Amino acid sequence: MSTRVRVNYPDYDASEAAAIVFVVAFGISAIAHIAQASMRKSWWMWPLIVGVLGEVAGYLTRYLSITQSTNTDLWLASMLLIILAPNFLAATDYILMARLMLFVAPELSVISPKWIGTIFIACDLLALALQGAGGGSLGSVRTPASLNRAKAILISGLVFQLITFGLFAVVILVFWQRCKRAGVPKGPWVKLMAALAASAILILIRSVFRCIEFSKTTLGVVGSRAFVRSEAVIYVLEAVPILASCVVFNVIHPAWYLPNNKRERVGKGSEGLEGTSPTEEKNLRETTTVV
């Protein structure tokens, strides 16, 4: 008995217009991020740029797969890009949290900021490898057993990412609570902390949705029925949260609030913080309001 991977979900007609809308939206965000990172010389933001460009490519190939419904390779490419791109956004959150802790109060972190990036990015790479291996092998399945094996690997990557990011959210929460109790000086960095928390929540929402979706869908089997019966659900719970996670850092760009020099500390009278406006530098040095 053989199986094949479907080009599109069996229970709805995919929209070309919706795919193009998100190609344009992610494209605008990507262009803005490239300009912002270049102007501020914040090269540590490039994982986010890779992720946003991955989303552009994902929804572009989704559009192409709709217009060429017999091309299975395009559908697989679209699915993989859209699934994998948020891993780079998650990596950006890990990097930002480590830098923010180093800047504000490294001694208040439940995990040393020097290890946060290493630990969580390693977990992110493992999740990326599992998702890539599972999703990539869908194109070569020939039997129900091989299909189930590919699906299991893909889901394990998604679940591992969800658990990792859930633990990361706890690290953010603990750090924030410790800052409040310790009376850490309040400043513009709090705005970045809020943006980081928003990004984490949005990625968590998307991750929960993907875990449920793939666990409930008999992906690729002829005659199967998908868990999601409306394309709008995919956009509301996948595309919109990830786009918002990208845009929040266009509006509150980390380089405006964090120095490129990791040795700088908030409230220590640092001069000439790179990536920070003169007004923000003054606030960082002089504010006495506590969290």
C-alpha positions in Angstrom: 0.0 0.0 0.0 1.4 3.4 -0.9 0.6 6.9 0.1 1.3 10.3 -1.2 1.6 13.8 0.3 -1.2 16.1 -0.5 -0.3 19.4 -2.2 -3.0 21.4 -0.3 -5.2 20.8 2.7 -8.2 18.7 1.6 -10.9 20.6 3.5 -10.6 24.2 2.1 -9.5 26.1 -0.9 -6.4 28.1 -0.2 -6.4 31.8 -1.0 -3.9 33.3 -3.4 -4.7 36.8 -2.1 -4.1 36.0 1.5 -0.7 34.5 0.7 0.3 37.6 -1.2 -0.8 39.9 1.7 1.6 38.1 4.0 4.4 38.1 1.5 4.1 41.8 1.3 3.7 42.3 5.1 6.6 40.2 6.0 8.6 41.7 3.2 8.1 45.2 4.6 9.1 44.1 8.1 12.2 42.4 6.7 13.3 45.5 4.8 12.7 47.6 7.9 14.7 45.2 10.0 17.6 45.1 7.6 17.7 49.0 7.6 17.4 49.2 11.4 20.1 46.6 12.0 22.5 48.2 9.5 22.0 51.7 10.8 22.6 50.7 14.4 25.2 48.1 13.6 23.3 45.6 15.6 24.5 42.5 13.9 23.1 40.4 16.8 19.6 41.0 15.3 20.4 39.1 12.1 18.8 35.8 13.3 15.5 37.7 13.3 16.1 39.0 9.8 16.8 35.4 8.6 13.5 34.4 10.2 11.5 37.2 8.6 13.0 36.4 5.2 12.1 32.8 5.8 8.5 33.8 6.3 8.6 35.8 3.1 9.9 32.8 1.2 7.3 30.5 2.9 4.3 32.5 1.9 5.6 33.2 -1.6 6.0 29.4 -2.1 2.6 28.9 -0.6 1.2 31.3 -3.2 3.0 29.4 -6.0 1.8 26.1 -4.7 -1.8 27.3 -4.9 -1.3 28.4 -8.5 0.5 25.2 -9.3 -1.6 22.7 -7.4 0.0 19.6 -8.9 3.5 20.6 -7.7 4.0 18.8 -4.5 7.6 20.1 -4.0 6.2 23.7 -3.7 3.7 22.7 -1.1 6.4 20.9 0.9 8.8 23.9 0.6 6.1 26.2 1.8 5.2 24.1 4.8 8.8 23.6 5.8 9.7 27.3 5.5 6.7 28.4 7.5 7.3 25.8 10.2 11.0 26.4 10.5 11.3 30.2 10.2 9.9 30.9 13.7 12.9 29.0 15.2 15.0 32.0 14.2 12.6 34.4 15.9 12.8 32.3 19.0 16.6 32.4 18.8 16.4 36.2 18.6 14.4 36.3 21.8 17.0 34.1 23.6 19.8 36.5 22.5 17.8 39.6 23.5 17.0 38.2 26.9 20.6 37.4 27.6 21.7 40.9 26.5 18.9 42.5 28.4 19.9 40.7 31.6 23.5 41.6 31.2 22.6 45.2 30.7 20.1 45.5 33.6 20.9 43.1 36.4 22.8 39.9 35.5 22.9 38.8 39.1 19.1 38.5 39.2 18.8 35.9 36.5 17.8 32.4 37.5 20.4 31.2 34.9 23.6 33.1 34.1 23.0 35.4 31.1 26.2 34.0 29.7 24.6 30.6 29.5 21.0 31.6 28.5 21.9 32.0 24.8 24.0 28.9 24.7 21.4 26.6 26.4 18.3 27.9 24.7 19.8 28.3 21.2 21.2 24.7 21.4 17.6 23.5 22.2 16.3 25.7 19.4 18.8 24.1 17.0 17.7 20.6 18.1 14.1 21.6 17.6 15.0 23.0 14.1 16.8 19.8 13.2 13.9 17.6 14.2 11.3 19.7 12.4 13.5 19.9 9.3 14.1 16.1 9.3 10.5 15.2 9.9 9.1 17.8 7.4 11.7 17.1 4.8 11.1 13.4 4.8 7.5 13.9 4.0 8.5 14.3 0.4 9.9 10.7 0.2 7.3 8.7 2.1 6.0 5.6 0.4 4.2 3.6 3.1 1.9 4.5 6.1 4.8 3.5 8.4 7.3 5.9 6.9 4.6 8.6 6.9 3.9 8.1 10.6 7.6 8.1 11.4 8.1 11.4 9.5 5.1 12.9 11.2 6.3 11.8 14.7 9.7 13.4 14.1 8.1 16.6 13.0 5.7 16.7 16.0 8.5 15.9 18.4 10.4 18.9 17.2 7.4 21.1 17.6 6.7 19.8 21.1 10.4 20.2 22.1 10.3 23.8 20.9 7.1 24.4 22.9 8.6 23.0 26.1 11.8 25.0 25.6 10.0 28.2 25.0 7.7 27.6 27.9 10.7 27.3 30.2 12.1 30.5 28.6 8.9 32.3 29.5 9.4 31.2 33.1 12.9 32.7 33.0 11.6 36.0 31.8 8.9 36.1 34.5 11.3 35.2 37.3 13.8 37.9 36.2 11.1 40.5 36.0 9.8 39.6 39.5 13.3 39.7 40.9 13.9 43.1 39.3 10.8 44.5 41.0 11.7 43.1 44.4 15.3 44.4 44.1 14.2 47.9 43.1 16.1 47.9 39.9 16.1 51.4 38.3 13.3 51.7 35.8 14.1 53.1 32.4 13.5 52.6 28.6 14.7 49.0 29.0 11.3 48.2 30.5 9.7 48.9 27.1 12.0 46.4 25.5 11.2 43.9 28.2 7.5 44.3 27.4 8.2 43.8 23.7 10.2 40.7 24.4 7.4 39.3 26.6 4.9 40.0 23.8 7.1 38.2 21.3 7.4 35.2 23.5 3.6 35.0 24.1 2.9 35.3 20.4 5.4 32.5 19.5 3.9 30.3 22.3 0.4 30.7 20.9 1.6 29.7 17.4 3.6 26.7 18.8 0.6 25.4 20.8 -1.5 25.7 17.6 1.0 23.8 15.4 1.4 21.0 18.0 -2.3 20.5 18.1 -2.8 20.8 14.4 -0.2 18.2 13.3 -1.1 15.8 16.1 -4.7 15.8 14.9 -4.1 15.8 11.2 -3.4 12.6 9.2 -1.0 14.5 7.0 -0.5 13.2 3.5 -2.9 10.2 3.4 -5.2 10.1 0.4 -8.8 10.6 1.6 -7.7 12.0 5.0 -9.4 15.0 6.7 -7.4 17.8 8.2 -7.9 19.0 11.7 -8.1 22.6 10.4 -11.1 23.1 8.1 -10.7 26.8 7.4 -7.6 28.5 6.0 -8.5 31.6 8.2 -7.5 29.6 11.3 -4.0 29.0 9.8 -3.6 32.7 9.3 -5.0 33.8 12.6 -3.0 31.3 14.7 0.2 31.0 12.6 0.7 34.0 10.3 -0.7 36.8 12.4 1.1 36.0 15.7 4.5 35.5 13.9 4.0 38.7 11.9 3.2 40.6 15.1 6.3 39.1 16.8 8.4 40.5 13.9 6.7 43.9 13.8 6.9 44.5 17.6 10.7 44.7 17.2 10.3 47.1 14.2 8.4 49.4 16.5 10.5 48.8 19.6 13.9 48.0 18.0 16.3 46.4 20.6 19.2 48.4 19.3 17.5 51.6 20.6 17.5 50.3 24.1 20.6 48.0 24.3 24.2 49.0 23.8 26.4 47.0 21.4 28.9 46.8 24.2 27.9 44.0 26.5 29.9 45.5 29.4 27.6 48.5 29.6 25.2 48.5 32.6 22.0 50.4 33.2 22.2 53.3 35.6 26.0 53.1 35.8 26.6 56.5 34.1 27.7 54.9 30.9 28.6 57.4 28.2 27.8 57.1 24.5 25.7 54.0 24.5 25.6 52.8 21.0 22.1 52.3 19.5 20.5 54.6 22.1 19.2 58.1 21.5 20.6 61.0 23.7 17.3 61.2 25.6 17.3 57.5 26.3 20.9 57.6 27.4 20.0 60.4 29.9 17.0 58.4 31.2 19.2 55.3 31.6 21.7 57.2 33.6 19.6 59.4 35.7 16.2 57.7 36.4 15.6 56.8 40.1 12.1 55.3 39.7 12.0 51.7 40.7 10.3 48.9 38.9 
